[in-house]
Amino acid sequence: RNEWYDKLMNDLSKRIEIIFPYYSYLDTNERKVTEYLEERSSEYCKILDELNERSELNLIIN
């Protein structure tokens, strides 16, 4: 895997881990925002996975 990819994934995971323990203390709107961010970060992770796979494939082909 690429170094930049690992760093981005670690950063996203750390941010979610920081928020998660306080989830039960959040009001409905805050929870919705948190859930939205988790969904978006999950989509972002999928995109990063795909880009990483493509870059590895390009390295193999070239």
mmCIF file of the N, C-alpha and C atoms, coordinates in Angstrom:
data_MODEL
# 
_entry.id   MODEL 
# 
loop_
_atom_site.group_PDB 
_atom_site.id 
_atom_site.type_symbol 
_atom_site.label_atom_id 
_atom_site.label_alt_id 
_atom_site.label_comp_id 
_atom_site.label_asym_id 
_atom_site.label_entity_id 
_atom_site.label_seq_id 
_atom_site.pdbx_PDB_ins_code 
_atom_site.Cartn_x 
_atom_site.Cartn_y 
_atom_site.Cartn_z 
_atom_site.occupancy 
_atom_site.B_iso_or_equiv 
_atom_site.pdbx_formal_charge 
_atom_site.auth_seq_id 
_atom_site.auth_comp_id 
_atom_site.auth_asym_id 
_atom_site.auth_atom_id 
_atom_site.pdbx_PDB_model_num 
ATOM 1   N N  . ARG A 1 1  ? 0.832   -1.197 0.000   1.00 0.00 ? 1  ARG A N  1 
ATOM 2   C CA . ARG A 1 1  ? 0.000   0.000  0.000   1.00 0.00 ? 1  ARG A CA 1 
ATOM 3   C C  . ARG A 1 1  ? 0.865   1.245  0.000   1.00 0.00 ? 1  ARG A C  1 
ATOM 4   N N  . ASN A 1 2  ? 0.258   2.293  -0.443  1.00 0.00 ? 2  ASN A N  1 
ATOM 5   C CA . ASN A 1 2  ? 0.978   3.555  -0.504  1.00 0.00 ? 2  ASN A CA 1 
ATOM 6   C C  . ASN A 1 2  ? 1.022   4.225  0.858   1.00 0.00 ? 2  ASN A C  1 
ATOM 7   N N  . GLU A 1 3  ? 2.053   4.959  1.076   1.00 0.00 ? 3  GLU A N  1 
ATOM 8   C CA . GLU A 1 3  ? 2.239   5.655  2.349   1.00 0.00 ? 3  GLU A CA 1 
ATOM 9   C C  . GLU A 1 3  ? 1.136   6.684  2.595   1.00 0.00 ? 3  GLU A C  1 
ATOM 10  N N  . TRP A 1 4  ? 0.788   7.450  1.555   1.00 0.00 ? 4  TRP A N  1 
ATOM 11  C CA . TRP A 1 4  ? -0.258  8.472  1.710   1.00 0.00 ? 4  TRP A CA 1 
ATOM 12  C C  . TRP A 1 4  ? -1.593  7.836  2.031   1.00 0.00 ? 4  TRP A C  1 
ATOM 13  N N  . TYR A 1 5  ? -1.853  6.688  1.431   1.00 0.00 ? 5  TYR A N  1 
ATOM 14  C CA . TYR A 1 5  ? -3.102  5.967  1.663   1.00 0.00 ? 5  TYR A CA 1 
ATOM 15  C C  . TYR A 1 5  ? -3.199  5.531  3.127   1.00 0.00 ? 5  TYR A C  1 
ATOM 16  N N  . ASP A 1 6  ? -2.148  4.932  3.623   1.00 0.00 ? 6  ASP A N  1 
ATOM 17  C CA . ASP A 1 6  ? -2.134  4.484  5.018   1.00 0.00 ? 6  ASP A CA 1 
ATOM 18  C C  . ASP A 1 6  ? -2.331  5.646  5.978   1.00 0.00 ? 6  ASP A C  1 
ATOM 19  N N  . LYS A 1 7  ? -1.698  6.764  5.695   1.00 0.00 ? 7  LYS A N  1 
ATOM 20  C CA . LYS A 1 7  ? -1.834  7.932  6.563   1.00 0.00 ? 7  LYS A CA 1 
ATOM 21  C C  . LYS A 1 7  ? -3.270  8.452  6.573   1.00 0.00 ? 7  LYS A C  1 
ATOM 22  N N  . LEU A 1 8  ? -3.876  8.568  5.408   1.00 0.00 ? 8  LEU A N  1 
ATOM 23  C CA . LEU A 1 8  ? -5.261  9.045  5.335   1.00 0.00 ? 8  LEU A CA 1 
ATOM 24  C C  . LEU A 1 8  ? -6.216  8.107  6.069   1.00 0.00 ? 8  LEU A C  1 
ATOM 25  N N  . MET A 1 9  ? -6.038  6.825  5.873   1.00 0.00 ? 9  MET A N  1 
ATOM 26  C CA . MET A 1 9  ? -6.909  5.853  6.535   1.00 0.00 ? 9  MET A CA 1 
ATOM 27  C C  . MET A 1 9  ? -6.738  5.892  8.049   1.00 0.00 ? 9  MET A C  1 
ATOM 28  N N  . ASN A 1 10 ? -5.519  6.011  8.505   1.00 0.00 ? 10 ASN A N  1 
ATOM 29  C CA . ASN A 1 10 ? -5.266  6.103  9.940   1.00 0.00 ? 10 ASN A CA 1 
ATOM 30  C C  . ASN A 1 10 ? -5.871  7.365  10.535  1.00 0.00 ? 10 ASN A C  1 
ATOM 31  N N  . ASP A 1 11 ? -5.738  8.470  9.829   1.00 0.00 ? 11 ASP A N  1 
ATOM 32  C CA . ASP A 1 11 ? -6.308  9.732  10.309  1.00 0.00 ? 11 ASP A CA 1 
ATOM 33  C C  . ASP A 1 11 ? -7.827  9.644  10.432  1.00 0.00 ? 11 ASP A C  1 
ATOM 34  N N  . LEU A 1 12 ? -8.471  9.072  9.433   1.00 0.00 ? 12 LEU A N  1 
ATOM 35  C CA . LEU A 1 12 ? -9.926  8.925  9.488   1.00 0.00 ? 12 LEU A CA 1 
ATOM 36  C C  . LEU A 1 12 ? -10.343 8.031  10.653  1.00 0.00 ? 12 LEU A C  1 
ATOM 37  N N  . SER A 1 13 ? -9.661  6.945  10.823  1.00 0.00 ? 13 SER A N  1 
ATOM 38  C CA . SER A 1 13 ? -9.988  6.017  11.910  1.00 0.00 ? 13 SER A CA 1 
ATOM 39  C C  . SER A 1 13 ? -9.814  6.663  13.276  1.00 0.00 ? 13 SER A C  1 
ATOM 40  N N  . LYS A 1 14 ? -8.752  7.405  13.443  1.00 0.00 ? 14 LYS A N  1 
ATOM 41  C CA . LYS A 1 14 ? -8.497  8.070  14.721  1.00 0.00 ? 14 LYS A CA 1 
ATOM 42  C C  . LYS A 1 14 ? -9.587  9.086  15.048  1.00 0.00 ? 14 LYS A C  1 
ATOM 43  N N  . ARG A 1 15 ? -10.026 9.824  14.050  1.00 0.00 ? 15 ARG A N  1 
ATOM 44  C CA . ARG A 1 15 ? -11.064 10.832 14.282  1.00 0.00 ? 15 ARG A CA 1 
ATOM 45  C C  . ARG A 1 15 ? -12.378 10.184 14.704  1.00 0.00 ? 15 ARG A C  1 
ATOM 46  N N  . ILE A 1 16 ? -12.720 9.092  14.073  1.00 0.00 ? 16 ILE A N  1 
ATOM 47  C CA . ILE A 1 16 ? -13.949 8.384  14.440  1.00 0.00 ? 16 ILE A CA 1 
ATOM 48  C C  . ILE A 1 16 ? -13.826 7.798  15.841  1.00 0.00 ? 16 ILE A C  1 
ATOM 49  N N  . GLU A 1 17 ? -12.675 7.256  16.169  1.00 0.00 ? 17 GLU A N  1 
ATOM 50  C CA . GLU A 1 17 ? -12.451 6.682  17.496  1.00 0.00 ? 17 GLU A CA 1 
ATOM 51  C C  . GLU A 1 17 ? -12.576 7.731  18.598  1.00 0.00 ? 17 GLU A C  1 
ATOM 52  N N  . ILE A 1 18 ? -12.181 8.955  18.312  1.00 0.00 ? 18 ILE A N  1 
ATOM 53  C CA . ILE A 1 18 ? -12.262 10.032 19.303  1.00 0.00 ? 18 ILE A CA 1 
ATOM 54  C C  . ILE A 1 18 ? -13.720 10.373 19.600  1.00 0.00 ? 18 ILE A C  1 
ATOM 55  N N  . ILE A 1 19 ? -14.546 10.414 18.575  1.00 0.00 ? 19 ILE A N  1 
ATOM 56  C CA . ILE A 1 19 ? -15.948 10.807 18.732  1.00 0.00 ? 19 ILE A CA 1 
ATOM 57  C C  . ILE A 1 19 ? -16.797 9.690  19.323  1.00 0.00 ? 19 ILE A C  1 
ATOM 58  N N  . PHE A 1 20 ? -16.531 8.470  18.950  1.00 0.00 ? 20 PHE A N  1 
ATOM 59  C CA . PHE A 1 20 ? -17.397 7.347  19.285  1.00 0.00 ? 20 PHE A CA 1 
ATOM 60  C C  . PHE A 1 20 ? -17.733 7.202  20.776  1.00 0.00 ? 20 PHE A C  1 
ATOM 61  N N  . PRO A 1 21 ? -16.797 7.332  21.707  1.00 0.00 ? 21 PRO A N  1 
ATOM 62  C CA . PRO A 1 21 ? -17.139 7.161  23.124  1.00 0.00 ? 21 PRO A CA 1 
ATOM 63  C C  . PRO A 1 21 ? -18.168 8.174  23.642  1.00 0.00 ? 21 PRO A C  1 
ATOM 64  N N  . TYR A 1 22 ? -18.297 9.298  22.972  1.00 0.00 ? 22 TYR A N  1 
ATOM 65  C CA . TYR A 1 22 ? -19.217 10.349 23.411  1.00 0.00 ? 22 TYR A CA 1 
ATOM 66  C C  . TYR A 1 22 ? -20.552 10.301 22.684  1.00 0.00 ? 22 TYR A C  1 
ATOM 67  N N  . TYR A 1 23 ? -20.731 9.314  21.868  1.00 0.00 ? 23 TYR A N  1 
ATOM 68  C CA . TYR A 1 23 ? -21.930 9.228  21.037  1.00 0.00 ? 23 TYR A CA 1 
ATOM 69  C C  . TYR A 1 23 ? -23.213 9.273  21.864  1.00 0.00 ? 23 TYR A C  1 
ATOM 70  N N  . SER A 1 24 ? -23.264 8.581  22.958  1.00 0.00 ? 24 SER A N  1 
ATOM 71  C CA . SER A 1 24 ? -24.483 8.535  23.777  1.00 0.00 ? 24 SER A CA 1 
ATOM 72  C C  . SER A 1 24 ? -24.823 9.881  24.411  1.00 0.00 ? 24 SER A C  1 
ATOM 73  N N  . TYR A 1 25 ? -23.858 10.784 24.488  1.00 0.00 ? 25 TYR A N  1 
ATOM 74  C CA . TYR A 1 25 ? -24.089 12.103 25.071  1.00 0.00 ? 25 TYR A CA 1 
ATOM 75  C C  . TYR A 1 25 ? -24.536 13.141 24.041  1.00 0.00 ? 25 TYR A C  1 
ATOM 76  N N  . LEU A 1 26 ? -24.512 12.777 22.800  1.00 0.00 ? 26 LEU A N  1 
ATOM 77  C CA . LEU A 1 26 ? -24.855 13.720 21.742  1.00 0.00 ? 26 LEU A CA 1 
ATOM 78  C C  . LEU A 1 26 ? -26.367 13.818 21.571  1.00 0.00 ? 26 LEU A C  1 
ATOM 79  N N  . ASP A 1 27 ? -26.831 15.019 21.182  1.00 0.00 ? 27 ASP A N  1 
ATOM 80  C CA . ASP A 1 27 ? -28.253 15.142 20.875  1.00 0.00 ? 27 ASP A CA 1 
ATOM 81  C C  . ASP A 1 27 ? -28.506 14.604 19.465  1.00 0.00 ? 27 ASP A C  1 
ATOM 82  N N  . THR A 1 28 ? -29.761 14.603 19.071  1.00 0.00 ? 28 THR A N  1 
ATOM 83  C CA . THR A 1 28 ? -30.137 14.000 17.793  1.00 0.00 ? 28 THR A CA 1 
ATOM 84  C C  . THR A 1 28 ? -29.414 14.625 16.608  1.00 0.00 ? 28 THR A C  1 
ATOM 85  N N  . ASN A 1 29 ? -29.350 15.935 16.567  1.00 0.00 ? 29 ASN A N  1 
ATOM 86  C CA . ASN A 1 29 ? -28.681 16.604 15.446  1.00 0.00 ? 29 ASN A CA 1 
ATOM 87  C C  . ASN A 1 29 ? -27.194 16.279 15.404  1.00 0.00 ? 29 ASN A C  1 
ATOM 88  N N  . GLU A 1 30 ? -26.570 16.250 16.557  1.00 0.00 ? 30 GLU A N  1 
ATOM 89  C CA . GLU A 1 30 ? -25.140 15.917 16.608  1.00 0.00 ? 30 GLU A CA 1 
ATOM 90  C C  . GLU A 1 30 ? -24.907 14.473 16.164  1.00 0.00 ? 30 GLU A C  1 
ATOM 91  N N  . ARG A 1 31 ? -25.817 13.600 16.555  1.00 0.00 ? 31 ARG A N  1 
ATOM 92  C CA . ARG A 1 31 ? -25.700 12.199 16.134  1.00 0.00 ? 31 ARG A CA 1 
ATOM 93  C C  . ARG A 1 31 ? -25.849 12.070 14.624  1.00 0.00 ? 31 ARG A C  1 
ATOM 94  N N  . LYS A 1 32 ? -26.797 12.812 14.079  1.00 0.00 ? 32 LYS A N  1 
ATOM 95  C CA . LYS A 1 32 ? -27.000 12.769 12.625  1.00 0.00 ? 32 LYS A CA 1 
ATOM 96  C C  . LYS A 1 32 ? -25.755 13.251 11.891  1.00 0.00 ? 32 LYS A C  1 
ATOM 97  N N  . VAL A 1 33 ? -25.154 14.308 12.400  1.00 0.00 ? 33 VAL A N  1 
ATOM 98  C CA . VAL A 1 33 ? -23.930 14.823 11.781  1.00 0.00 ? 33 VAL A CA 1 
ATOM 99  C C  . VAL A 1 33 ? -22.822 13.778 11.873  1.00 0.00 ? 33 VAL A C  1 
ATOM 100 N N  . THR A 1 34 ? -22.691 13.170 13.034  1.00 0.00 ? 34 THR A N  1 
ATOM 101 C CA . THR A 1 34 ? -21.670 12.141 13.233  1.00 0.00 ? 34 THR A CA 1 
ATOM 102 C C  . THR A 1 34 ? -21.904 10.955 12.296  1.00 0.00 ? 34 THR A C  1 
ATOM 103 N N  . GLU A 1 35 ? -23.148 10.515 12.198  1.00 0.00 ? 35 GLU A N  1 
ATOM 104 C CA . GLU A 1 35 ? -23.475 9.404  11.307  1.00 0.00 ? 35 GLU A CA 1 
ATOM 105 C C  . GLU A 1 35 ? -23.185 9.770  9.853   1.00 0.00 ? 35 GLU A C  1 
ATOM 106 N N  . TYR A 1 36 ? -23.524 10.994 9.492   1.00 0.00 ? 36 TYR A N  1 
ATOM 107 C CA . TYR A 1 36 ? -23.254 11.453 8.131   1.00 0.00 ? 36 TYR A CA 1 
ATOM 108 C C  . TYR A 1 36 ? -21.748 11.432 7.847   1.00 0.00 ? 36 TYR A C  1 
ATOM 109 N N  . LEU A 1 37 ? -20.977 11.923 8.797   1.00 0.00 ? 37 LEU A N  1 
ATOM 110 C CA . LEU A 1 37 ? -19.525 11.934 8.620   1.00 0.00 ? 37 LEU A CA 1 
ATOM 111 C C  . LEU A 1 37 ? -18.967 10.518 8.504   1.00 0.00 ? 37 LEU A C  1 
ATOM 112 N N  . GLU A 1 38 ? -19.507 9.605  9.295   1.00 0.00 ? 38 GLU A N  1 
ATOM 113 C CA . GLU A 1 38 ? -19.060 8.215  9.206   1.00 0.00 ? 38 GLU A CA 1 
ATOM 114 C C  . GLU A 1 38 ? -19.400 7.611  7.844   1.00 0.00 ? 38 GLU A C  1 
ATOM 115 N N  . GLU A 1 39 ? -20.605 7.901  7.363   1.00 0.00 ? 39 GLU A N  1 
ATOM 116 C CA . GLU A 1 39 ? -20.998 7.394  6.048   1.00 0.00 ? 39 GLU A CA 1 
ATOM 117 C C  . GLU A 1 39 ? -20.088 7.952  4.958   1.00 0.00 ? 39 GLU A C  1 
ATOM 118 N N  . ARG A 1 40 ? -19.854 9.248  5.019   1.00 0.00 ? 40 ARG A N  1 
ATOM 119 C CA . ARG A 1 40 ? -19.009 9.886  4.012   1.00 0.00 ? 40 ARG A CA 1 
ATOM 120 C C  . ARG A 1 40 ? -17.574 9.370  4.098   1.00 0.00 ? 40 ARG A C  1 
ATOM 121 N N  . SER A 1 41 ? -17.085 9.188  5.307   1.00 0.00 ? 41 SER A N  1 
ATOM 122 C CA . SER A 1 41 ? -15.715 8.683  5.435   1.00 0.00 ? 41 SER A CA 1 
ATOM 123 C C  . SER A 1 41 ? -15.622 7.249  4.925   1.00 0.00 ? 41 SER A C  1 
ATOM 124 N N  . SER A 1 42 ? -16.693 6.484  5.115   1.00 0.00 ? 42 SER A N  1 
ATOM 125 C CA . SER A 1 42 ? -16.720 5.122  4.584   1.00 0.00 ? 42 SER A CA 1 
ATOM 126 C C  . SER A 1 42 ? -16.673 5.146  3.055   1.00 0.00 ? 42 SER A C  1 
ATOM 127 N N  . GLU A 1 43 ? -17.450 6.041  2.457   1.00 0.00 ? 43 GLU A N  1 
ATOM 128 C CA . GLU A 1 43 ? -17.421 6.190  1.001   1.00 0.00 ? 43 GLU A CA 1 
ATOM 129 C C  . GLU A 1 43 ? -16.034 6.648  0.548   1.00 0.00 ? 43 GLU A C  1 
ATOM 130 N N  . TYR A 1 44 ? -15.473 7.564  1.296   1.00 0.00 ? 44 TYR A N  1 
ATOM 131 C CA . TYR A 1 44 ? -14.144 8.077  0.985   1.00 0.00 ? 44 TYR A CA 1 
ATOM 132 C C  . TYR A 1 44 ? -13.112 6.952  1.045   1.00 0.00 ? 44 TYR A C  1 
ATOM 133 N N  . CYS A 1 45 ? -13.241 6.096  2.038   1.00 0.00 ? 45 CYS A N  1 
ATOM 134 C CA . CYS A 1 45 ? -12.324 4.954  2.170   1.00 0.00 ? 45 CYS A CA 1 
ATOM 135 C C  . CYS A 1 45 ? -12.439 4.026  0.969   1.00 0.00 ? 45 CYS A C  1 
ATOM 136 N N  . LYS A 1 46 ? -13.661 3.808  0.502   1.00 0.00 ? 46 LYS A N  1 
ATOM 137 C CA . LYS A 1 46 ? -13.858 2.960  -0.679  1.00 0.00 ? 46 LYS A CA 1 
ATOM 138 C C  . LYS A 1 46 ? -13.173 3.573  -1.898  1.00 0.00 ? 46 LYS A C  1 
ATOM 139 N N  . ILE A 1 47 ? -13.318 4.882  -2.034  1.00 0.00 ? 47 ILE A N  1 
ATOM 140 C CA . ILE A 1 47 ? -12.672 5.576  -3.150  1.00 0.00 ? 47 ILE A CA 1 
ATOM 141 C C  . ILE A 1 47 ? -11.159 5.458  -3.039  1.00 0.00 ? 47 ILE A C  1 
ATOM 142 N N  . LEU A 1 48 ? -10.640 5.638  -1.827  1.00 0.00 ? 48 LEU A N  1 
ATOM 143 C CA . LEU A 1 48 ? -9.196  5.508  -1.626  1.00 0.00 ? 48 LEU A CA 1 
ATOM 144 C C  . LEU A 1 48 ? -8.721  4.096  -1.936  1.00 0.00 ? 48 LEU A C  1 
ATOM 145 N N  . ASP A 1 49 ? -9.497  3.110  -1.531  1.00 0.00 ? 49 ASP A N  1 
ATOM 146 C CA . ASP A 1 49 ? -9.151  1.718  -1.846  1.00 0.00 ? 49 ASP A CA 1 
ATOM 147 C C  . ASP A 1 49 ? -9.056  1.510  -3.352  1.00 0.00 ? 49 ASP A C  1 
ATOM 148 N N  . GLU A 1 50 ? -10.051 2.033  -4.053  1.00 0.00 ? 50 GLU A N  1 
ATOM 149 C CA . GLU A 1 50 ? -10.063 1.873  -5.506  1.00 0.00 ? 50 GLU A CA 1 
ATOM 150 C C  . GLU A 1 50 ? -8.878  2.586  -6.155  1.00 0.00 ? 50 GLU A C  1 
ATOM 151 N N  . LEU A 1 51 ? -8.605  3.800  -5.715  1.00 0.00 ? 51 LEU A N  1 
ATOM 152 C CA . LEU A 1 51 ? -7.466  4.537  -6.263  1.00 0.00 ? 51 LEU A CA 1 
ATOM 153 C C  . LEU A 1 51 ? -6.152  3.827  -5.973  1.00 0.00 ? 51 LEU A C  1 
ATOM 154 N N  . ASN A 1 52 ? -6.053  3.298  -4.783  1.00 0.00 ? 52 ASN A N  1 
ATOM 155 C CA . ASN A 1 52 ? -4.842  2.569  -4.421  1.00 0.00 ? 52 ASN A CA 1 
ATOM 156 C C  . ASN A 1 52 ? -4.665  1.333  -5.301  1.00 0.00 ? 52 ASN A C  1 
ATOM 157 N N  . GLU A 1 53 ? -5.739  0.604  -5.528  1.00 0.00 ? 53 GLU A N  1 
ATOM 158 C CA . GLU A 1 53 ? -5.673  -0.575 -6.398  1.00 0.00 ? 53 GLU A CA 1 
ATOM 159 C C  . GLU A 1 53 ? -5.269  -0.186 -7.817  1.00 0.00 ? 53 GLU A C  1 
ATOM 160 N N  . ARG A 1 54 ? -5.832  0.903  -8.308  1.00 0.00 ? 54 ARG A N  1 
ATOM 161 C CA . ARG A 1 54 ? -5.491  1.363  -9.656  1.00 0.00 ? 54 ARG A CA 1 
ATOM 162 C C  . ARG A 1 54 ? -4.024  1.768  -9.745  1.00 0.00 ? 54 ARG A C  1 
ATOM 163 N N  . SER A 1 55 ? -3.554  2.442  -8.725  1.00 0.00 ? 55 SER A N  1 
ATOM 164 C CA . SER A 1 55 ? -2.149  2.868  -8.758  1.00 0.00 ? 55 SER A CA 1 
ATOM 165 C C  . SER A 1 55 ? -1.215  1.666  -8.720  1.00 0.00 ? 55 SER A C  1 
ATOM 166 N N  . GLU A 1 56 ? -1.562  0.653  -7.931  1.00 0.00 ? 56 GLU A N  1 
ATOM 167 C CA . GLU A 1 56 ? -0.748  -0.561 -7.889  1.00 0.00 ? 56 GLU A CA 1 
ATOM 168 C C  . GLU A 1 56 ? -0.786  -1.280 -9.234  1.00 0.00 ? 56 GLU A C  1 
ATOM 169 N N  . LEU A 1 57 ? -1.949  -1.309 -9.853  1.00 0.00 ? 57 LEU A N  1 
ATOM 170 C CA . LEU A 1 57 ? -2.075  -1.941 -11.160 1.00 0.00 ? 57 LEU A CA 1 
ATOM 171 C C  . LEU A 1 57 ? -1.244  -1.191 -12.197 1.00 0.00 ? 57 LEU A C  1 
ATOM 172 N N  . ASN A 1 58 ? -1.287  0.128  -12.150 1.00 0.00 ? 58 ASN A N  1 
ATOM 173 C CA . ASN A 1 58 ? -0.488  0.927  -13.080 1.00 0.00 ? 58 ASN A CA 1 
ATOM 174 C C  . ASN A 1 58 ? 1.003   0.674  -12.888 1.00 0.00 ? 58 ASN A C  1 
ATOM 175 N N  . LEU A 1 59 ? 1.413   0.490  -11.660 1.00 0.00 ? 59 LEU A N  1 
ATOM 176 C CA . LEU A 1 59 ? 2.824   0.203  -11.398 1.00 0.00 ? 59 LEU A CA 1 
ATOM 177 C C  . LEU A 1 59 ? 3.220   -1.150 -11.986 1.00 0.00 ? 59 LEU A C  1 
ATOM 178 N N  . ILE A 1 60 ? 2.325   -2.103 -11.884 1.00 0.00 ? 60 ILE A N  1 
ATOM 179 C CA . ILE A 1 60 ? 2.598   -3.441 -12.411 1.00 0.00 ? 60 ILE A CA 1 
ATOM 180 C C  . ILE A 1 60 ? 2.649   -3.408 -13.938 1.00 0.00 ? 60 ILE A C  1 
ATOM 181 N N  . ILE A 1 61 ? 1.705   -2.704 -14.536 1.00 0.00 ? 61 ILE A N  1 
ATOM 182 C CA . ILE A 1 61 ? 1.622   -2.644 -15.999 1.00 0.00 ? 61 ILE A CA 1 
ATOM 183 C C  . ILE A 1 61 ? 2.808   -1.883 -16.577 1.00 0.00 ? 61 ILE A C  1 
ATOM 184 N N  . ASN A 1 62 ? 3.156   -0.790 -15.946 1.00 0.00 ? 62 ASN A N  1 
ATOM 185 C CA . ASN A 1 62 ? 4.247   0.039  -16.468 1.00 0.00 ? 62 ASN A CA 1 
ATOM 186 C C  . ASN A 1 62 ? 5.555   -0.540 -16.012 1.00 0.00 ? 62 ASN A C  1 
# 
